[in-house]
């Protein structure tokens, strides 16, 4: 095969050099290289064996997550963007081409001795952000295969093998099951399930927690340690089922000698690991969501400081000194005492009041553009652990009694827990002197008024909304036309860019999701306006939401994002121009 046609766009491309081949499919570069695409071509026997592939790829194209920030931006996942055909026969799909130079797998980052703590935190945040974006779009990863998780030292993470994930057809509502193998990160409730069993975000949450544990506690696997209980040490699968996390404070299993103490992590992250591995063993929906992990990791990254003695060392500001320099490898005492074996499921709300109705998390780029798909939760199973967990466990004098378990995590209607966890993560970092820019929380008003921004907004307000057509595609075009004068006044200025999603991916459902995401941003930030990228300096056809405020510099635009507490990749500076360059026109925040 030397050429192929893309069905959605009708464009024809040439097949470039082969980049990878696993026997099931081959990945090729796409010519011309300026397309920024790669082709995944299935082997004939794969297409014969899996007749669902064409329908699966079409469903993925019809409802994409916010998987890329334009051709010059980072790629969170190599999501299908168009189906490929040769003489009318389906052969595969095109996806963003990922330059793997300098990349390592997440597992390599976690196990390498030369990985710095700062890099571990950045990669943990990048991995969690990618999973959160997929969950926002109703996608379940299912199989966190090591070779499909690529990471770079600056914290960028890209997920490959997206055609193995669990997705839903936005037209028929049918589900395409994930293609997953059992491995060390398979959640305990699925160890005995068939490989095609439906997955949920809570099952992803277990695998994510295992990887975060390996990253943030170097060399420490959550279920490998020194066995102090009776008899031979049980298999890891039995420890998972029983919720015997090595840092749980249960005298039967202790961390391996030389493992970092749990105090290197802030209290919120300690609680989240307990919820993922101990509480979640019996009730999987108690596990923190990817959004909750992300909020806590953004706070940890914001509070990370460098060691004055060794610049290679970094640590969270909740500690009084560098843990890696302390005698015997033990950390200096934390700024606030954290009792060993602390059992609270979630941090309490910052007000101290009981959790109220849960407000939906503020949209990340995926939520802003695609929306969060809610499905009724399954009946909560009580996956009671076996006799291993029922055996009396030795207790430690310094182990605090368990606190009240909060209501379980569920795929829908879990507002109170996420709100409480997110605001408590912000509070914990603020206590140490740093405000966490929580990725899951966007207040409708800035915490600190910015007179410059306020003045600029008043001089260039967004147009008042008018009656819109009921058809989402027509409504988007109506909004674009209505906002066009305000957008035109932004030419050759720096602006704050809030959301980006490929246009015309699939009218109907996709446009409805774009419209809903833009409406949410506009409700929170009334100065937001909509533009379509053709004619502007973007490398493709996108619906873009920006603030109708011209800024004198990229720094000023990014300061607005900081003031409004957006996460790093959710809001950044963009130099809008009709003829300016695409590359270099965006200044990202971290």
N, C-alpha and C positions, 0 to 999 in steps of 0.2 A: 504494500500500500504506500503510495507516494503523496496522495492528496485526499482530503475528506471535506465534507460540507457540514456546517453547523445548522441544525434545523431551525432554531429560534431566530437567528439573525440572517440566515441565508448566505453567510459568508463562507468562502472556500479558503482553506489553509493548506500549506504543505507540511508534511511530516518531517521533523528534524531528527537529530541524533537520539539514540536510545539513552535514557538517563537511568533506568532501573527496570528490573524484571524479576518477579517472584514466581514465575511459572503460571500464575493465574491471570496475570495481566502485565503488560509492559507500559512504562511511562516514557514518552518521547517529548522532546522539545517541539514547539510549534513555530513554524516559519511564516511570516517574518517575526524576528525576536521581539520587535516593538509591540507585539500583541500582548506580551506578558503572560502568555498561556502555556500550559503543558497539556498533552493528550494522554489520557489513560485508555489504552486499547486492550479490550478483553481478548483472551485466547479463545479460539473457536470452541474448544471443549468446555470452557467456562460458560459461554453463552448457551451452549446446549444443556448444560447441567442446571443452570440457574435462569429459568425463563422469566423470572421476575425483575431482572436487572434493568430492562428498558423502562418499565413502569416505575421502578424505584428511583431511577435517575430523573425521570420527568417530574415526579413528586418533589424531589429535592430542589430542582430548578424552580418549581412553581412557588416554593415557600422557603427562600434562603434566609439564614441568619445573617447578621451584620458581620460577615466573615473577613472583610478587608476594608482598609481605609484608603481606597483608591490605589492605582498601580504603584505609586511611590510609597504607600504606607505599609504597615506590617500586615501580614496575613495570619489571622488567628486559626483558620482551618482551610484546608485545600478543598473547598466546597465545589461541587459541579456547577458550572455556569452555562453550559450549553451541551446538548447531545450531539454526538458525532455520527455521521452516516457516510457510507460508501455505496454508491449505486442503490440508494434507498434502503440499505441494510444497516441496522444499528450496530455500531462497533465499539462504542465507549462514550467518553465525555471529555470536555475541556475544563480545566480548573486553573486557578492562579499558579503560575510557575514560582517555585520557592528556591531561592538561591541558598543552598545548604552550606556554603563556605563558612567555616568557623562554628558550625552547629555540632552539638553533642546531643545524645538522647538525655531525657530527664533522669533516667536511671544512672547514666554515666556522671551527670552533674552531682547526683546524690551520693554516689559511692567514691568519687575521685578524691584523693587526699589533697589535691591542690585547689579545690573549690573553696573560695572565700565565703564567709558567712553572708556578706552583702550580696554576692551572686546567688546564694541559696535563697535568700529572701526574695530577690527580684524574680527568680525563676518560679518560685512558689506562687508569687502574685500573678505572673504571666500565665501559668498553667490554670490557676483558678479562674482567671478572667475568661480564658477561652471556654472553659466548661460552663461558666455562668452565661456566656453569650449563647451557647447551644441550648442550655436549659430554658433560657428566655424564649427561644423559638420553638419549644416543645420537642427538642431533639434529645435523645438519650445516647450517650457515648457507648456504653455497654462493655466495650473491650479496650482497656487502657494498655494496649500492646506496646511494649517498650520501643520497638522500631518505628512506631507511628507518632512518638512524642519527641519533637525536636526543640532544642532550646539554645539560646545564644547568651553570651556573658552579660549583655545589657538587659536581660530579662524577657526578651521576646520569646514566645513559645508558639509553635505551629503544630496543629494536629493533622496528621495525614490519615489516609484510609477512611475518609468520611462516608464512603459508600457501604461501610460495614455497620454504620450506626442505625439506631431505631428511629424511624421517621414515620410521619403520617401523611397520607395523600390529602391535600387540602380540598380536593374536589369530592372524592368518594368517602373520605373519612376513614378509609382502611389503613391498617398498620403494616408497615414493613419491619419485621423483627430484626434485631441486631444480629450480626454474625460474631459470636463471642466464644472464646475457649475458656475453660476453667484454669485459673492460675492463682498465684498467691494473693491477688487483690480481689478475687471473687468474694462477694459478700456472703456471710454465713447462711442467710436464708435462701440463697440460690445454689448452694453446694450440691444439693440433691436434685435440683431442677434440670429439666432438659435444656439443651443449649438455646432453643428457640423460644424459651419462656419469656413473656413480656417483662421488660425492665422498667424501672421507675427512676426518677432523679435521686431517690434515696439510696438505690443500689449503686449509682455512680458516686454518691457521697462517701460510701465506704472506700472504694478504690482511690478516690481523690485523697481521702484522709491518710491512707497508707503511704501514698507518694509524698504528701506534705510532711508526714512524720519522718520519712527517710531524708528529706531535704533539710528540715529545721532542727532535727536532732541527729547530727551526723553519726552514721554507723549504728544507729539504734532502730531495729525493726520492732514494730509494736507488739509482736507475739513471739519474739525470740529473747530469751533471757536465761537467768540462772534459776533452775527449778528447785524449790525448797519444800514442795508438798510431798505427800506420801507416794511411794511407788515410783515407777519410771515417768519421765516427763511425757505428757500427752502430745499428740501430734498438733501442729499449728492449727489445723482445721477445728480440732476439739477446743483449743484455747479460744479461737474466734467465736465459736458457738456459745461458750461459757462467758464471754466478755472478760477474759483474763488478760487484760492489757498489762504489759510489763511495768508501767508506771502507775498502776491503779492504786498502789498501796496495799494490795493483797499479798500477805506474806508467802503465799505459795509460789509466786513468780516475781522475780526482781530483775531490773535491767542488767544486761551483761556488764561485766567489769570493764571500765573505761568508757562506758556510755556517758554522754553529757547529762548533767542533772536537769530535771524538768524546769527548774527555775530560770534557765536561759530564755524561756518563753514567757510572755506576759500572761497574766491570770486568765484573760479571755481565751487565748489559744489553748491553755491547759484545760479549761472547761470544755472547749469544743472537742478536743481529742477524747476526753472522757465520755462525752455524749456520743461520739461516733463509734467508739469501741466497746464501752461498757453498757450505757443505756441502750444503744442501738442494737446490741446483741439480742435483746428480748423484743424491743420495739423499734424496727428500722426507721420509722418516721420521726424518731427523736434525733436523728443525725442532723447536724447543721447543714443548711443548704450551701451551694457554691457561693451565693451572694453574701451569706453571713461570713463564710471564710474570707471572702474577698475584702469585706469591710475591715475585718480584723487584721488582715495582712497589709492592707494599705496603711493602717495605723502603725503597724510594726515597722514598715519601711520608712514611714515619716519620722519615727522616733529613733531610727538607727543612727548611732554615732560611731566615730572612729576612735580607736585606742590611741592615747597619747604616746605610749611606749613603742608600739609596733603598728605602723599604718596598715598592715595587712589585716589586722584584727578589727572587727566591728561587733557591736552588741546593742541591744535595746536599752533605751534610757531608763527603763524600770529597774535596771541594776545599778549599783553604786560604783562598780568598777568592771574592768574587762574580765570576763570569765575565763578567757583563754590564756591570760597571763597569771592568774591567781595560783598559789602553790597547790600542787597536786591536781591541777586542771579543774578545781572546783570554782564556781563563780563567787564573786563577792556577794554579800547578802543583798537581797532585793530591797528596793526603796520602801516597799510595803510588804509586810510578812504575808506569805501565801501558805496556809496550812497544808501539810502533806496530805494527799488523799482527799482533797476537797471535792465534794460530790455534787455541787450545784449544777443543774442542767444548763442554765443560762444566767448571765449577769442580770441583776434587777434593773428595771427602768430607772433612768436618771432621777425621776421625781420621787422614787420610793413608793409610788402608788401601784396597786395591782394593774396588770396589763389590761388595757382597754381594747376596743375594736382595732384590728390591725389594718394599718394603712398600707396599700401596695407600695412596694419598693420603688423608688424613683427609677425611671428607665435608664439603663445603660444604652449604648448605641443600638444593641439588638432590640431591647425593649422599646426604645424610642421609635425605631423604624419598623420593627416587625410585630411587636406586641408580645405579651406573655400569654400563652395558651393554657387555660385551666381545664382540667379534667376531673370528674368526680373521683374522690379518693376511694381505693378499694377498702373493703372491710378490714379493719386493723387486725392483723394476725398476732397472736401471742406466741411467738416462737420461743417457747420456754427452753432454757438451756438444759442439758442433760445433768446426770447426777454429779458431774464434776463441779458444776456451779452451786449445787445444793449442799455440797459438803461444807462443814464449818471451816471458815478461813481464819488463820491466825490474825490477830489484830495488833496494831501498833499504838503505843501511847499517844503519838502525835497525830493520829488520824482523826479528823473532824467527822462528826456524824453526818449522814446524808441529809441534805435539805430537801424540801418538797419538790417533787418532780413536776415540772410545768406540763402544760398540755402538749401532746405529741405533734411533731412535724407532719403536715399533710400536704399533698400536691396542690390543694386548693383550700382557701379559707384559713390560712395560718398567719393572719395578719399580726396578732398580738405578739407572738414569739419573735418574728423577724424584727418588728419595730423595737422590741425590748432589747434584743441582742445587738442590733446595730447601734442604738443609742448608748448602750452600755459600753460597746467597743470604743465609741467616741469619747465617752466619759473617762475610761481607763487611760487613754492616751493623753487626754487633757490634764489629768491629775499629774502626769509626769512632765507636764510643761509643753506638750505638743498636741495640737488639735488634729485628729485623724481625719483625713479627707475620705470619708467612707464612700466607696463606690456604689453602695446600695442606697444611699440617702442623699437626696437633693432637696433642701428646703426651698420653698417658693420665694424667699427673700434672702438676700445676703446677710450673713451674720454681722458683718461690719460694713456700714454704708460707705460707698466710694463716691465722693462728690463729683469726681471727674467723669466717672461712668454715668452717674445720674444725669449730669448736665448734658452729656453727649446723647443720652437716650431721649431727653426732652427735645433736643433739636432735630432728631430724626426718628420720630415715633413710627411704630408699625401701623399700617392701615387698620381701621376698624373692620371687623368681620362683616361680611355681607351674606345674604341668603345664598346658599350653595346648592348645586344639583345633588340629587340623591345618589347618582352613580359615582362611585369613588374616584374613577379615573377622571371624569368630568369635573369633580369637585377639586381634585388636585390641580388641574389646569386652571380652574377658576381662581383658586388661591394664588397660583403662580402669577397669573395676569394681574390680580389685585395688588400683589406685593411688588410687582415689577418696578414701579417708580421708586419705591424705597430701596429696593435692591440696587437699582442703577446708580443711586447716590453713593453706594458703597464701593464703586469701581475705583481701583488703584489704592484701596485702603486695607488696613488690617482689620479683620473681624474675628469674632469668636464663633467657631463652627461647632454645632451641637450634635448633628446627626447626618449620616450619609447612607443611602441605600441604592443599589442599582435600579434604574428605571426600566420599565417595560419588561421585567423578568417574567411576569405573568399578570396581565391585567386582571380584573376580578379580585381574587383574594389578596394578592400581593399589594395592589394599590390600596385596598381597604386597610391593610395593616400599616402601610406607610402613612396614610391619612390619620389613622388613630394615633400613631406614634407622634406625628407632628402636632396634633391637637393637644396631646398631653404636655409636650414641651411648651407649647404656646400658652397653655393655661398656667403653667408654673412661671413662665418668663414672657409676659405680654409683648415684649419687644422682638420676639422671634418672628422671622419671615421665611418664606419658602422660595427656593429657586430651582431651576433645572439646569444641569451643568453645561449642555452644549452652548457654545458661545462664550463660555467662561474657561478659565485655565484649570480644567480638570481633565484627567486622562480617560474619560469614558462618559457614559450617560447615567447620571445619578440625580435622585431627588436629594436636595441638600437643605438643611435647616441651619440658619445663622442668626445671630442677633443683629438687629437693624441699627447698630452702633458702630461708626467708624472710629478706629483707634489709631493713634499716631505711630505705634510700634507694635511688634509682636509681643514684647514684654508686657505692654499695657493690656493687650487682648488676653494674654494668659493670666494676668493678674485678676481680670474680671472672672475668669474660670475659677481661680483660686478663691476669690471672695465668695463666690456662689457655691463652693464646696463640691465641685465636680471632680470625679476621679480623673487620673492623668490622661487616659485615652478617650474619655467621654467628651472632652471639650479642649480645644486647642486653637492656636492662632492660625489664620489663613489669610494670605494676601490675595484679595480678589482682583482679577484683571481680565480684560477681554483679549489681551494679546501677550500677557506676561508668561513666563515659564511655568510649567507644571511642577517639575522637580525643584525643591527648595522653597516653594511657596507656602509650605506648611511648617510651623514650628511646634513640635509636640512637647507636651509636659510629661514629667515623670512623677 
